[in-house]
């Protein structure tokens, strides 16, 4: 009997400092934080409610901060929580909301809440950390957009939610404009567009153990994405191995775009 072949590996490296991940209390944001901490990157886990410390990782690798990405005093809030901006090299904008309102009768409050959190909030965090990122080694930003940024999705709900799609389309373009603006200072900016992901947000609309019939025929991969599937894509775009990639969007949709 022969020994099993060793696992083939191509490790990612991160030569920068700390990472800030917004929306890190659960779902995709929490998975991104875990992936970065597993790589040895100290991660500031930020959410509107203070995330619980992850018992799987040492306290030295995580700082849990309760803050609203819309807060005009965000810089002061981060400082009070012990964040040292000069130590930050990576930012992941994952904070977001989805209120399934349908298309008709969406009131101004719902519009503004979605746009302010999903789009303006991302810009606010980028603006607050921008001076530090411009001075940081290997600085990189990843924005979590959506497949709804580029096409109408009305499969799991009867019709589209316009404010969500518009906010994610705006975030897609913010990625491109910020990539152009920050390139001169060596800051890379990319986005990841998830497809259908098994998160608490998705579970509110039904079982995520398997794709419902409306989706099953449209997702060649045959399953929901796990949050870790998105986190690994984000980690690559932040890593040293993605040093020549900026201003691009990585779609992680299980082949949905093909159907």
N, C-alpha and C positions, 0 to 999 in steps of 0.2 A: 504494500500500500504506500503510495507516495503522499508526501505532505501537500496540503493545499497551496496553491500559488499565492504569493503575497498580494495584498490589495494594491492595485495601481493607483497612484495619487499624483495630483498636480495642485499643490497647496496654493491658496491665495495669501498674499501678504498685505499688511497695512502699515505703512511707514509713518502715518500721521499720528495725531494725538487722540483726544476724546471724540465721541460721537454724541450727537443729540438726536433723539428719535421722538417725534411728536405722535400723539395717539397711541402711546405705548402701554396703555393699561390692559388691552386685550386684542384679540384678533391678529391681523397682519402686523400691526405695530409691535405687539408683544413678541411675535415670532422674529421680527427683525432684530429687536433688542437682544433676544436670546442668541441668535446667530452671531451677532457682533461680539457679545460677551464670551461666547464659546471660542471665538478667534482671539480672545485676549484684549479686545478693545473696551476700554472703560466707557460706559454708556450712560448718558443722562436720559432717563426715561421720563418723558414729560406727557402729562395728560391733564384734562380739565379737573379730574379728581386724581389725587396722588396715587400712583400705582402701588400695589403691594410689592414689597421686595420679593424677588424671585429666589426661593430657597436653594435652587440648583446652582447658584453662582455666588461667589464671595462678595461681601459688602464693598470691598475695594474696587470691584468692577462695575458697580451700579450706584447711581444716585437718582432717587425717585422724587420727582418734583410735580406739585400740583399747580398748574397755571393754564390760563386761557390764551390760545394763540392769537386771539384778537386784541389782547390787552395792550394798550398804548404804553403801559409801564412795565412791559415784559422784561426789559433789560434789568430794571431794578429788582423785579421778582426773581429772576434767575440768580442775580448776585446775592440776594438774601438767602437763597436756597443753597448757596455754596458753589455755584457754577463759576468756573474761571474761564471766561471767553477766550483768553489767550491760549488755553489748552485744547480748544475745540478745532478739529480738522474736518469733521464729517457732520452732515446734517441730512436727516431723512424726514421729509414732510409727509406724514401719514395721517395726521388728524383729519377727520372728515365725518360728515353726517349724510344720511340718506333718508328723507321722509317720502315715502311712496304716496304721493298725492294724486298721481295721474296728471293729465294735461289741463283739464278744464278747472277754472276757478282757483288757481293757486294765488293766495293773497300776498301782499307785499312783504309782510313779516316773514313768511316762509321763504320767499325769494331771497330777502336780505340775509337771513340767518344762514342759509346754505352758501351763498356767495361769500359772506364774511368769514365763515369757518374754512370752507374748502379752498378758497382762492385767495382772498385778501389776507387771511391768517397765515397762509404759507409765505406770502410776500413779507408779512410783518416779521416772521421769524428769520427769514433770509436777510432782511434789512438790519435787524438787531445784531445778528451774528456776522454780517458781512465784513465789517472791519477786521475782525479776528480771522475769518476765513481767508481774507486777502493776504494775510501775513503767515498763514499756517502752511506747514509742509504737506504736500499730497492732498490738498483740500478738494473735497468733492461733495456735491449735493445730489440727492435723488428725491424726486417728487413722485408720490403715488397717485397716478391719474386713474384711468379706467378705459375699458374698451368702449364705453359710452361717450368718450371724448371725440370719437371719430365716426361712429355709426349709431343708428337708432336701434335700441334693444327693447323689445316689447314682447318677451316670451314668457317670463315668469309672472308678469303683471299685465293687466289688460291694455294699458297704453303707457307711453313714456312719461317720466318725471322731468319736466323741462329744466327746472332750476339746477338739478343735480348734473344733468348732461352738460348744461352750459358752464357750470362751475368747473367741471373736469376738462372741458375743451379749453377754457381759459387757463387752467393750470398747465395744460399741454403747451400752450403758446408762451406762458410765463417761463416755462423751462427753456424754450428756445431763446427768448429775449435775454434771460439772465445768463445763459451759456455764452451768448455773444458779448454781453456787457462785462462779464467777469473773467473771460478768457485771458485778457491782458495781464491779469494778476495771478494766473495759473490755477484758477478755480474751475473745476469741471462741473457741469450741471446736466443731468440726464433724468429721464423719467421711466417708470415701469407702469404698464397698463395691465392690471390683472383682469382675468375673465371672471368666471363663476367660482368663488372661493368659499370653502366651508368655514365660515366665521359665525359668531353669535348674531351679527347683522343678517346674514343669509338664513340662519336657522329660525329667525323670527317669521319667515315665510314658508317654512316647511322643513322636512327631513333632509339633511345634507349628506346622509350616508350613501345615497345614490342619486343620480340625476333624474329629475322628473321627466315624463315622456316628452314634454315640450322642448326640453333641452337635450335629451339623450341623442336625438338624431342630428344635433347641430354641433356637438363637441366630440371630435374624432378621438380624443384621448379617453373618452368614456367615463370620466369621473369629474367630481369637483376638484379644484386645486386645494391642496392643503396650504395653510398659511406659510409653512416652511418653503413651499415651492416659490412663493413670491419673495421670501426673505433671502433665499440663495441668489436670486437674480439681482436683488438690491446689493448684497454683499459683493458680488462680482463687479458691479458698476462703481462701487466705492473703492475697490481694491487697486493696488499698484498695477495689477495685470490689465486694468482697463484705462491705463494712463493716456491713451490716444483716442479715447471716446468721449465726446462731449456734444451736447445739443441733440441727442438721439432719444428715441423712445423704444423700449424693449417690451414687446407685447408677450404676456404670459397667459395664454388663453386656451391651451389645450387644443389648438387648431381651429377654434371657432371662426376665425377670419376666413378660413378656407371654404366655409359652407354658405 
